[in-house]
Each structure stands twice: as structure tokens, then as C-alpha cells.
Amino acid sequence: MAASHGPMEGSGGPGTTWRDAIAPAVRGECHRDAPLAPRTAIRIGGPSDLLVRPADTSDLCSLLAACDASGVPLSVLGGGANLLVADRGVRGVMVKLPVDLGEEERDGDRLVLPAGAPTSRVTQRAAEAGLTGCEFLSGIPGTLGGTVAMNAGTGIGEMKDLVTAVEVATPAGLRWIPAAELGFAYRTCRLPPGSVVTRIELRLRHGDLAESARVMGADRDYRRRTQPLDRPTWGSTFRNPPGDRAGRLLEAAGLKGHRLGRMMFSDLHANFAVNLGGATAREALALIHLAQRRVRERFGVELELEVRLMGEFEPEDLGQEA
């Protein structure tokens, strides 16, 4: 979860705000009080103090240096999947990487792709190059950088199976980090604090493209049958506990189809929460806490969030249980 901060005024001198000091240093787009709800899959959340779309990697590094020097917090917005933004929004700078920030490379079974590109670009480029091994990505939404940050995956694969290195922007410039230093684990990747992933190096393999297409088609069909893809949803709410599935526990606790305010656990998949229209982050958190309490009481299992919380949440919302 992103740290909560109050207004950060005055860092640019008398009569100025930190936004007045940082925005002129950015060559890309800067949007003050930018609404974030339309930029998230669940369609919930308040505004960002300053939403920045850097012009290039040099611009991004300059922005990171300016934020670091002035003590302004910085967050990264990918495709908005697996994300719940606070009703009060996000303090500081929110970075949204352009789709093609960074050069693509292809060499044999090696692909290098921009972090801001949609996850679907991996399967597209792989098919063009006659490569396989990334079938699990075919139905995962969001951006490539987001899938790395969460080590996204399914039952047939995870990002850690493909990633060999990531390029990150830091206040000091760009550098590559080998996958062995990223601490990949279940839905976990440890990136250096204050860095932003700009490109990802993947290693695939030459294989049967027809079989690859069949596997991806079957996976997409399964998702359409079992997941509420026609409604705003962040995807999986909770991580699967060891040896079990969060969806099974939630359904066994009577929460499949359960509604609280304008949020509901889907009647197709109990681990998918959906926004029925106009839901708030407070309602979403209340549903989350209700589920955690019921599963704890019935099965003695502590469900851990897979959805990421970002922004300035009220303390009572973070601790409440319905």
C-alpha cells in the first residue's frame, strides 16, 4: 500500500507548492487532480495530486530525481488491474508510462519489451517470432510492468518463469537488474525502492504455435465461463493460501454472490469482487474485511490480499470489519 501523506505545500519556495516546482521540470504530460477511477479496472478511487506521463526515459529519471530531492512520494499506475485506490485519492506524483516508452528488441528466443505495453504484446510478439512459453499471459489484463511487479500468473505459469532481467529508472539513471535479484515468489517481486520498471527482458522458446494457440484459446474460453469479465472487477481479491484456493474458501463461507452496498463477490467466481455501479473504496474494503473475518472464523485461515491498496485511506476503513 502506498504511504499516506498530507498536502506537501511550500517545497518550491514562498507562495509555491511542490507541484509548481516539479511540473515545469517534466517534458511530458502533467495533469493536476487527475481522476483515477476511470483508469482502474474496478472503477473506484479519488484523484492523483499530479499524474505524469513522461516523454522518455530521461524525462522519467529527471522526475524521479526531483521527487527524491523534494521528498514527494511517487507511485506507478499500470493498467489499473488488481488495484484499489482510496476515495481520497493518492498524494504525490503518479506516473503513467506511455505504451512505447523504451525500445523493443528481438534476438532469437529473447524479447525485450516496454513496461508500459499491454500484457497482450508478449503473446503477439511471441507468435510473430515463432516462440512459445507465454500462454498463461493470454488472459491477464494490465501492463507488462504490472505483471512483473506482481509476478502475475495462472496455474500454467508465472512471470518469474519468463523474466531474465528488468531495466529500471532511478534518480541516477537507467540500469538492468537480473531476475535472480528480484526475489520472485508467489505474487511477489522485490523491486528497488524509488525505482520504476521501464523494460523487461524475457526468454521464451521455439515450439508448436498451433498448440500454443489452442492452449491460449482454451484458457480464454475458461475465463469467459468462470469470471465476471463483463463488469468492473480487479481480478482475484485474495491470494490462494498454501494448499487451498481462496475462491473455494469464500464460496464455502457463503460469500459467492454476497453483496455489501454497491460491491459484490461475483456469483461466477467468489474470489472476484465486482463494482455494481458507483461503489466506493470504503464499501470495497468493508466487503474485503467481511470475507477475511468469515473465513478466519470458519476455517482458521487468514486470507491475504492480492489486490493492491494505493492512496490515502481512512484508518477506520483499513481496520473495520463488517
C-alpha positions in Angstrom: 0.0 0.0 0.0 1.2 3.5 -0.8 2.0 5.6 2.2 -0.5 8.3 3.2 0.7 11.9 3.2 -1.0 15.2 3.8 -0.7 18.2 1.4 3.0 18.8 0.7 3.0 22.6 0.2 5.8 25.0 0.2 8.7 22.9 -1.1 9.2 25.2 -4.1 9.6 28.4 -2.0 7.3 31.1 -0.7 3.9 31.2 -2.4 4.5 27.9 -4.4 3.5 24.3 -4.0 5.5 21.2 -4.7 3.5 20.8 -7.9 4.6 24.2 -9.1 8.2 23.1 -8.5 8.0 19.7 -10.2 5.7 20.1 -13.1 7.9 22.6 -15.1 10.8 20.1 -14.9 8.7 17.5 -16.8 8.8 17.5 -20.6 5.9 15.0 -20.8 2.3 15.5 -19.8 1.3 16.7 -16.3 -2.3 16.6 -15.1 -3.3 18.1 -11.7 -6.0 16.4 -9.6 -6.4 13.7 -12.3 -9.3 11.3 -11.7 -8.1 7.8 -11.2 -11.3 5.8 -11.0 -11.6 5.7 -14.9 -8.0 4.5 -15.0 -8.6 1.4 -12.8 -10.3 -1.9 -13.7 -12.7 -1.7 -10.7 -13.6 2.0 -11.5 -13.1 3.2 -7.9 -10.9 5.9 -6.4 -10.2 9.6 -5.9 -7.8 11.8 -7.8 -4.0 11.9 -8.0 -2.3 15.2 -7.0 -0.2 15.1 -10.1 -0.4 12.5 -12.9 2.7 12.5 -15.1 3.2 10.8 -18.4 7.0 11.2 -19.1 8.2 12.0 -22.6 11.0 9.4 -22.5 13.3 7.5 -20.0 15.5 10.6 -19.5 12.4 12.6 -18.5 11.4 9.8 -16.1 14.8 9.8 -14.4 14.7 13.5 -14.0 11.2 13.3 -12.4 12.4 10.6 -10.0 15.4 12.8 -9.0 13.1 15.8 -8.5 10.7 13.8 -6.3 13.6 12.3 -4.3 15.1 15.7 -3.7 11.9 17.3 -2.6 10.5 14.3 -0.6 7.4 14.0 -2.8 6.1 10.4 -2.8 5.8 8.7 -6.2 3.6 5.8 -7.3 3.2 4.0 -10.6 -0.1 3.3 -12.4 0.0 0.3 -14.8 -3.2 -0.9 -16.4 -5.2 -0.4 -13.2 -5.9 -4.2 -12.7 -5.5 -5.7 -9.2 -5.7 -2.2 -7.7 -8.0 -0.3 -5.2 -7.4 3.4 -5.0 -8.6 5.3 -1.9 -11.7 7.5 -2.1 -9.5 10.4 -1.1 -7.1 9.7 -3.9 -3.3 9.4 -4.0 -0.9 12.1 -2.6 2.2 13.0 -4.6 3.1 12.1 -8.1 1.5 9.2 -10.0 3.5 8.0 -13.1 1.7 6.5 -16.0 4.2 5.1 -18.5 3.5 5.6 -22.3 2.9 2.3 -24.1 6.1 2.6 -26.1 8.5 4.1 -23.6 11.6 2.2 -24.4 12.9 0.3 -27.4 11.8 -3.2 -28.3 14.4 -5.8 -29.1 14.2 -9.3 -30.5 17.1 -11.8 -30.7 16.4 -15.5 -31.2 14.3 -16.6 -28.2 15.0 -13.3 -26.4 12.4 -10.4 -26.3 12.8 -7.0 -24.7 9.5 -5.1 -24.3 8.4 -1.8 -22.7 6.9 -2.0 -19.3 4.0 0.3 -20.3 2.9 -2.0 -23.1 -0.2 -4.2 -22.6 0.5 -7.7 -21.4 -1.0 -9.0 -24.7 2.0 -7.6 -26.6 4.1 -10.6 -25.2 1.9 -13.2 -26.9 1.7 -11.1 -30.1 5.4 -10.7 -30.4 6.0 -14.3 -29.4 3.7 -15.6 -32.2 5.4 -13.3 -34.7 8.8 -14.8 -33.8 7.6 -18.4 -33.6 8.1 -18.5 -29.8 6.0 -20.2 -27.1 6.0 -20.5 -23.3 3.9 -17.4 -22.5 0.5 -18.9 -23.0 -0.6 -18.1 -19.4 -0.4 -14.4 -20.2 -3.2 -14.6 -22.8 -6.0 -13.6 -20.5 -4.2 -11.5 -17.9 -5.1 -7.8 -18.2 -2.9 -4.8 -17.4 0.5 -3.7 -18.4 3.7 -5.8 -18.7 5.3 -3.8 -15.9 2.4 -4.5 -13.6 2.6 -8.3 -14.3 6.2 -8.2 -13.3 5.6 -6.2 -10.2 3.0 -8.8 -9.0 4.7 -11.8 -10.6 1.3 -12.4 -12.2 0.4 -15.9 -13.4 -2.1 -18.7 -13.6 -1.9 -22.4 -12.9 0.3 -22.9 -16.0 2.9 -20.3 -15.4 4.2 -17.1 -13.8 6.2 -14.1 -14.9 9.2 -15.5 -13.0 9.3 -18.3 -15.5 10.0 -15.9 -18.3 11.8 -12.8 -16.9 15.6 -12.8 -17.2 16.2 -9.1 -16.3 14.4 -5.8 -15.9 15.5 -2.3 -16.8 14.6 0.2 -14.1 14.7 4.0 -14.0 16.2 5.6 -10.8 17.2 9.1 -9.9 20.7 8.3 -11.0 19.6 6.9 -14.4 18.8 3.5 -16.0 20.2 0.2 -15.0 19.4 -3.5 -15.6 18.7 -5.9 -12.7 19.0 -9.7 -13.2 15.9 -11.7 -12.3 17.8 -13.5 -9.6 18.0 -10.3 -7.6 14.2 -9.6 -7.8 13.1 -12.1 -5.1 10.4 -13.6 -7.2 7.8 -15.6 -5.2 4.1 -16.2 -5.3 2.5 -12.9 -6.4 5.7 -11.1 -5.2 8.6 -9.2 -6.8 11.0 -7.1 -4.8 12.0 -4.0 -6.9 14.4 -1.4 -5.5 12.6 1.3 -3.6 12.2 4.5 -5.7 12.7 2.8 -9.0 10.3 2.3 -11.9 10.5 -0.6 -14.3 10.9 0.6 -17.9 11.7 -2.5 -19.9 11.5 -6.3 -19.4 13.8 -9.0 -20.9 12.0 -12.3 -21.5 13.4 -15.7 -22.6 10.9 -17.8 -24.5 11.3 -21.0 -26.6 10.7 -22.1 -30.1 7.7 -24.5 -30.1 4.4 -25.6 -31.7 2.5 -22.4 -32.5 -0.7 -24.3 -33.2 -0.6 -26.0 -29.8 0.2 -22.7 -28.2 -2.8 -21.0 -29.8 -5.0 -23.9 -28.7 -3.9 -23.6 -25.1 -4.5 -19.8 -25.1 -7.9 -20.2 -26.7 -9.0 -22.8 -24.1 -7.7 -20.5 -21.3 -9.7 -17.5 -22.7 -12.8 -19.7 -23.0 -12.5 -20.9 -19.4 -12.1 -17.3 -18.1 -15.2 -16.2 -20.0 -17.2 -19.0 -18.5 -16.0 -18.6 -14.9 -15.0 -15.0 -14.4 -17.2 -11.8 -14.4 -15.4 -10.1 -17.3 -18.5 -8.1 -18.2 -18.3 -6.0 -15.0 -15.7 -3.8 -13.4 -13.5 -6.1 -11.3 -9.9 -6.0 -10.1 -9.5 -9.7 -10.7 -8.5 -12.0 -7.8 -9.2 -10.4 -4.4 -7.1 -12.7 -2.2 -4.0 -14.8 -2.7 -4.5 -18.6 -2.6 -3.5 -19.9 0.8 -1.0 -22.8 0.7 -2.7 -26.0 -0.4 -6.1 -24.4 -1.0 -7.9 -21.8 -3.1 -9.3 -18.5 -1.9 -12.4 -18.9 -4.1 -13.3 -22.3 -2.6 -13.0 -20.9 1.0 -15.1 -17.8 0.1 -17.8 -20.0 -1.5 -17.8 -22.4 1.4 -18.3 -19.4 3.7 -21.4 -18.4 1.8 -19.9 -15.3 0.2 -20.4 -16.2 -3.5 -22.8 -13.6 -4.8 -22.8 -11.8 -1.4 -23.5 -8.0 -1.8 -22.5 -5.2 0.5 -23.6 -1.8 -0.7 -22.6 -1.4 -4.3 -19.9 -4.1 -4.1 -20.4 -7.9 -4.6 -18.5 -11.1 -4.7 -19.3 -12.5 -8.2 -21.8 -15.3 -8.5 -19.4 -16.7 -11.1 -16.2 -16.7 -9.1 -16.3 -16.0 -5.3 -12.7 -14.5 -5.3 -13.7 -11.8 -7.9 -15.3 -8.7 -6.4 -17.3 -6.5 -8.8 -18.5 -2.9 -8.7 -22.2 -2.9 -9.3 -22.1 0.8 -10.1 -20.9 3.8 -8.2 -19.1 1.8 -5.4 -16.6 3.4 -3.1 -13.3 2.2 -1.7 -14.9 2.2 1.7 -17.5 -0.3 0.5 -14.9 -2.4 -1.2 -12.8 -2.6 2.0 -15.9 -3.4 4.1 -16.5 -6.4 1.8 -12.9 -7.4 2.0 -12.9 -7.3 5.8 -16.2 -9.2 6.0 -14.7 -12.0 3.9 -11.5 -12.2 5.9 -13.4 -12.4 9.2 -15.8 -15.1 8.0 -13.1 -17.3 6.5 -11.0 -16.8 9.7 -13.9 -17.8 11.9 -15.0 -20.8 9.9 -11.7 -22.3 8.7 -8.9 -20.6 10.8 -7.3 -19.3 7.6 -6.0 -15.7 7.2 -6.7 -14.6 3.7 -4.1 -12.2 2.3 -4.9 -9.6 -0.2 -3.8 -10.0 -3.8 -5.4 -6.7 -4.8 -3.1 -3.7 -4.0 -4.2 -0.8 -2.0 -3.0 2.6 -3.1 -3.6 6.1 -1.6 -4.9 7.9 1.4 -7.3 5.6 3.2 -9.1 6.5 6.4 -7.7 4.5 9.4 -11.2 3.2 10.3 -11.6 1.9 6.7 -8.4 -0.1 6.9 -9.3 -1.6 10.2 -13.1 -2.1 10.0 -14.8 -5.5 9.9 -18.4 -5.8 8.8 
